[in-house]
Amino acid sequence: MELFEPSKSILQEIKLDSKFRNVRLLVKRDDLIHPEVSGNKWRKLKYNIELVLFQKKDGILTFGGAYSNHLLATAAACKLAGLKSIGVVRGEELTTESNHNLKRCTELGMELKFIPREEYDARNEKFVQETWKEEYPFYLLVPEGGSNYYGIVGCQEIRKELPDEIDHLFVAQGTTATSCGLLIGLSENTKLHVVPVLKGFDAKGEMKKQLVPFLIDEETIREYLDRVEVHSEAHFGGYGKWNPELVDFISNCKEEYDLPLDKIYTGKAFYALMSWLAKQDFQTPQTIVFLHTGGLQNGSV
């Protein structure tokens, strides 16, 4: 099912200084797929929605914070698919009027449930999951960020839309579903660079958990993870945090490259890419791809 047209996700070439003469830098513009179901969000929701339709369930129940792009994307995608949606939101003090994101989710028909932070932090515990399933038997439970088996399968499809030969692929990392999907689909000659936006995040450890259903053999998982380079110092203080340096960088990218980025994910990841690139001295031609995972509606400068 194609509610949205992935062909809108163009490959934008970034013109670099002459000192990077051996570098071809491309941006995969998944942010252009849809204004509210943008970037990797539709990739992760696609097969979850297909499963809901196949099982003839009423809709999706999922989780997120007050500014969750995933909640907004789920609300929009479910509305377009003729499904219901429920969003479990972190923070009992919040309301549907607390910010534009929550208000928009409500406008799109999503029922929001605000729960205490302690209760939200236990959302993945088995007994909590069973409680939600018992209360909402006609809804598919989708983890925060769409990070499940079907989300990873959807992200694998991105590879089919990229050049055949890629030396390096950069992506922002939150729940690791997108990076795991990319890793499974990439050639063994491609290095995957992940940029966690959470401070102190165990990127490879979390990816390993997600890869088990796909790569059951421990040695195979290790071989795949050896192709991953983690850029752990570009979080700018942690999730949802930034400073004037990052804001200026994002503004410069918009002006110089006509590339819009957000402060939460893509701005940090592209900053990590450019910082890394400045330290390289490639003697042979290199093709580098940056996956724009969207998020502009809640994190634009």
C-alpha positions as CSV (number, residue, x, y, z in Angstrom):
1,M,0.0,0.0,0.0
2,E,1.4,3.4,-1.0
3,L,-0.5,6.2,0.9
4,F,2.5,8.4,0.0
5,E,4.7,8.5,-3.0
6,P,8.4,7.8,-2.2
7,S,9.5,9.1,-5.6
8,K,9.2,12.6,-4.0
9,S,12.3,11.7,-2.0
10,I,14.9,13.0,-4.4
11,L,18.7,12.7,-4.2
12,Q,20.0,16.2,-3.7
13,E,23.7,16.7,-4.5
14,I,25.6,19.1,-2.2
15,K,28.2,21.2,-3.9
16,L,31.3,21.2,-1.7
17,D,34.5,23.2,-1.7
18,S,37.2,22.2,-4.1
19,K,39.3,20.7,-1.3
20,F,36.7,17.9,-1.3
21,R,37.4,17.1,-4.9
22,N,37.1,13.3,-4.4
23,V,33.8,13.5,-2.5
24,R,30.3,13.3,-4.0
25,L,27.8,14.1,-1.2
26,L,24.2,13.3,-1.8
27,V,21.2,13.9,0.5
28,K,18.3,11.5,0.4
29,R,15.4,13.8,0.9
30,D,12.9,11.6,2.7
31,D,11.6,14.8,4.4
32,L,9.8,15.5,1.1
33,I,7.6,12.4,1.2
34,H,4.8,14.2,3.1
35,P,4.7,17.3,5.4
36,E,3.4,15.4,8.4
37,V,4.4,11.8,7.6
38,S,7.8,12.7,6.5
39,G,11.3,11.1,6.5
40,N,11.6,7.7,8.0
41,K,8.2,7.9,9.7
42,W,6.2,6.6,6.7
43,R,8.9,3.9,6.1
44,K,8.3,2.7,9.7
45,L,4.5,2.9,9.6
46,K,3.9,1.4,6.2
47,Y,3.9,-2.3,7.1
48,N,2.4,-1.7,10.5
49,I,-0.6,-0.1,8.8
50,E,-0.8,-2.9,6.3
51,L,-0.9,-5.4,9.2
52,V,-3.7,-3.5,10.8
53,L,-5.7,-3.6,7.6
54,F,-4.9,-7.3,7.1
55,Q,-6.0,-8.2,10.7
56,K,-9.1,-5.9,10.3
57,K,-8.2,-4.0,13.5
58,D,-9.6,-0.6,14.3
59,G,-6.2,1.2,14.3
60,I,-2.9,1.8,16.0
61,L,-2.0,2.5,19.6
62,T,1.5,4.0,20.0
63,F,3.7,6.0,22.3
64,G,5.6,9.3,22.3
65,G,6.6,12.6,24.0
66,A,4.9,16.0,23.7
67,Y,6.8,16.9,20.5
68,S,6.9,13.4,19.0
69,N,7.1,13.4,15.2
70,H,6.1,9.8,15.4
71,L,2.8,10.6,17.1
72,L,2.0,13.2,14.5
73,A,2.9,10.9,11.6
74,T,0.8,8.1,13.0
75,A,-2.2,10.3,13.4
76,A,-1.9,11.6,9.9
77,A,-1.2,8.2,8.3
78,C,-4.1,6.5,10.1
79,K,-6.5,9.2,9.1
80,L,-5.5,8.8,5.5
81,A,-5.8,5.1,5.7
82,G,-9.3,5.3,7.3
83,L,-8.0,4.0,10.7
84,K,-8.3,5.2,14.3
85,S,-5.3,6.1,16.4
86,I,-4.4,6.4,20.1
87,G,-1.4,8.2,21.4
88,V,0.0,7.5,24.8
89,V,1.9,10.6,25.8
90,R,4.6,11.0,28.4
91,G,3.5,13.6,31.1
92,E,0.2,13.7,32.9
93,E,0.4,17.5,33.2
94,L,0.0,17.9,29.5
95,T,-3.3,18.5,27.6
96,T,-4.3,18.5,23.9
97,E,-3.7,22.3,24.0
98,S,-0.1,22.1,25.4
99,N,1.6,22.6,22.1
100,H,0.9,22.7,18.3
101,N,2.0,19.1,17.9
102,L,-0.5,17.6,20.4
103,K,-3.2,19.9,19.1
104,R,-2.6,18.8,15.5
105,C,-2.6,15.1,16.5
106,T,-6.1,15.7,18.0
107,E,-7.3,17.5,14.9
108,L,-6.2,14.5,12.9
109,G,-8.5,12.3,15.0
110,M,-5.9,10.8,17.4
111,E,-7.1,10.1,20.9
112,L,-4.4,11.2,23.4
113,K,-3.9,9.6,26.8
114,F,-1.5,11.5,29.1
115,I,0.2,9.3,31.7
116,P,2.8,9.9,34.5
117,R,6.5,9.7,33.5
118,E,7.1,6.8,35.8
119,E,4.3,4.8,34.1
120,Y,5.5,5.8,30.7
121,D,9.0,4.6,31.4
122,A,7.6,1.2,32.1
123,R,5.7,1.1,28.7
124,N,7.9,-1.7,27.3
125,E,7.5,-4.0,30.3
126,K,5.6,-7.2,29.4
127,F,2.8,-6.8,32.0
128,V,2.3,-3.2,30.9
129,Q,2.1,-4.3,27.2
130,E,-0.4,-7.0,28.1
131,T,-2.6,-4.5,30.0
132,W,-2.8,-2.2,26.9
133,K,-3.6,-5.2,24.7
134,E,-6.4,-6.3,27.0
135,E,-7.8,-2.8,27.2
136,Y,-7.6,-2.2,23.4
137,P,-7.8,-5.6,21.7
138,F,-8.7,-4.1,18.4
139,Y,-5.6,-1.9,18.1
140,L,-2.1,-2.8,17.0
141,L,0.4,-1.8,19.6
142,V,3.4,0.0,17.9
143,P,6.4,0.9,20.0
144,E,7.7,4.5,20.4
145,G,9.1,5.7,17.1
146,G,7.7,2.8,15.2
147,S,10.6,0.7,16.3
148,N,9.5,-2.8,15.7
149,Y,10.1,-5.6,13.1
150,Y,7.7,-4.1,10.6
151,G,9.3,-0.7,11.0
152,I,12.8,-2.1,10.2
153,V,11.4,-4.0,7.2
154,G,10.0,-0.7,5.9
155,C,13.3,1.1,6.3
156,Q,15.1,-1.6,4.4
157,E,13.3,-0.4,1.3
158,I,15.3,2.9,1.3
159,R,18.3,1.0,-0.1
160,K,16.5,0.4,-3.3
161,E,16.3,4.1,-3.9
162,L,20.0,4.9,-3.4
163,P,22.9,4.7,-5.8
164,D,24.4,1.2,-6.3
165,E,27.8,2.1,-5.0
166,I,28.0,4.0,-1.7
167,D,31.1,4.3,0.4
168,H,29.5,6.0,3.5
169,L,25.9,6.5,4.7
170,F,25.1,8.9,7.5
171,V,21.8,8.8,9.5
172,A,20.5,10.3,12.8
173,Q,19.7,7.7,15.4
174,G,16.9,7.6,17.9
175,T,15.3,4.2,18.4
176,T,17.7,2.5,15.9
177,A,14.9,1.0,13.7
178,T,16.0,3.1,10.7
179,S,19.7,2.4,11.1
180,C,19.0,-1.3,11.5
181,G,16.9,-1.4,8.4
182,L,19.6,0.4,6.5
183,L,22.4,-1.8,7.8
184,I,20.6,-5.0,6.7
185,G,20.1,-3.7,3.2
186,L,23.5,-2.2,2.6
187,S,26.4,-3.7,0.7
188,E,29.2,-5.0,2.8
189,N,31.4,-2.3,1.2
190,T,29.4,0.5,2.7
191,K,30.1,2.0,6.1
192,L,27.1,3.0,8.1
193,H,27.6,6.1,10.2
194,V,25.0,6.6,13.0
195,V,24.7,9.8,15.0
196,P,22.8,9.2,18.3
197,V,20.8,12.2,19.5
198,L,20.6,10.8,23.0
199,K,23.5,11.4,25.4
200,G,25.2,8.3,26.6
201,F,23.2,6.1,24.2
202,D,24.6,2.5,23.6
203,A,24.1,2.6,19.8
204,K,25.5,-0.8,18.9
205,G,23.9,-2.5,22.0
206,E,20.5,-1.2,21.1
207,M,21.0,-2.1,17.4
208,K,22.0,-5.6,18.4
209,K,18.6,-6.1,20.2
210,Q,16.7,-5.1,17.1
211,L,18.8,-7.2,14.7
212,V,18.1,-10.5,16.5
213,P,14.9,-11.4,14.5
214,F,16.8,-10.8,11.3
215,L,20.3,-12.1,12.0
216,I,19.9,-14.8,14.6
217,D,23.5,-15.9,14.5
218,E,25.6,-14.0,17.1
219,E,28.7,-13.9,14.8
220,T,26.7,-12.6,11.9
221,I,25.3,-9.8,14.0
222,R,28.8,-8.9,15.1
223,E,30.0,-8.8,11.5
224,Y,27.2,-6.4,10.5
225,L,27.9,-4.1,13.5
226,D,31.5,-4.0,12.6
227,R,30.4,-2.0,9.6
228,V,28.8,0.7,11.8
229,E,30.7,3.8,13.0
230,V,29.1,5.6,15.9
231,H,29.5,9.4,16.2
232,S,28.5,9.8,19.8
233,E,29.6,13.4,20.5
234,A,27.1,15.3,18.3
235,H,24.2,15.2,20.7
236,F,24.7,18.8,21.8
237,G,23.8,18.0,25.4
238,G,21.2,15.3,24.8
239,Y,17.8,14.8,23.3
240,G,15.9,18.0,22.5
241,K,18.9,20.1,23.4
242,W,20.9,22.5,21.2
243,N,23.1,25.6,21.4
244,P,23.7,28.7,19.2
245,E,26.5,26.9,17.3
246,L,24.0,24.2,16.1
247,V,21.4,26.8,15.2
248,D,23.9,28.8,13.2
249,F,25.1,25.7,11.4
250,I,21.5,24.8,10.4
251,S,20.9,28.3,9.2
252,N,24.1,28.2,7.1
253,C,23.1,24.9,5.6
254,K,19.7,26.3,4.5
255,E,21.4,29.3,3.0
256,E,24.4,27.7,1.4
257,Y,23.0,24.3,0.3
258,D,19.2,24.9,0.3
259,L,19.0,22.1,2.8
260,P,16.5,22.5,5.6
261,L,17.5,20.6,8.8
262,D,15.9,20.3,12.3
263,K,17.5,20.9,15.7
264,I,16.5,17.5,17.2
265,Y,17.8,14.9,14.6
266,T,19.1,15.9,11.2
267,G,20.9,19.1,12.2
268,K,23.0,17.1,14.6
269,A,23.6,14.3,12.2
270,F,24.7,16.6,9.3
271,Y,26.9,18.5,11.7
272,A,28.6,15.2,12.6
273,L,29.0,14.3,8.9
274,M,30.6,17.7,8.0
275,S,32.9,17.6,11.1
276,W,34.0,14.1,10.1
277,L,34.5,15.0,6.5
278,A,36.7,17.9,7.4
279,K,39.2,15.4,9.0
280,Q,39.3,13.1,6.0
281,D,41.8,13.1,3.1
282,F,40.4,10.8,0.5
283,Q,42.8,9.9,-2.3
284,T,40.1,8.0,-4.3
285,P,36.5,9.1,-5.2
286,Q,34.0,8.6,-2.5
287,T,30.2,8.6,-2.6
288,I,28.6,9.7,0.7
289,V,24.9,9.7,1.3
290,F,23.1,11.5,4.1
291,L,19.6,10.3,4.9
292,H,17.3,13.2,5.7
293,T,14.8,11.6,8.2
294,G,12.4,14.6,8.3
295,G,11.2,16.1,11.6
296,L,11.1,19.6,10.3
297,Q,7.6,20.3,11.6
298,N,8.8,20.0,15.3
299,G,12.4,21.1,15.2
300,S,13.0,23.7,12.5
301,V,15.0,26.8,13.2
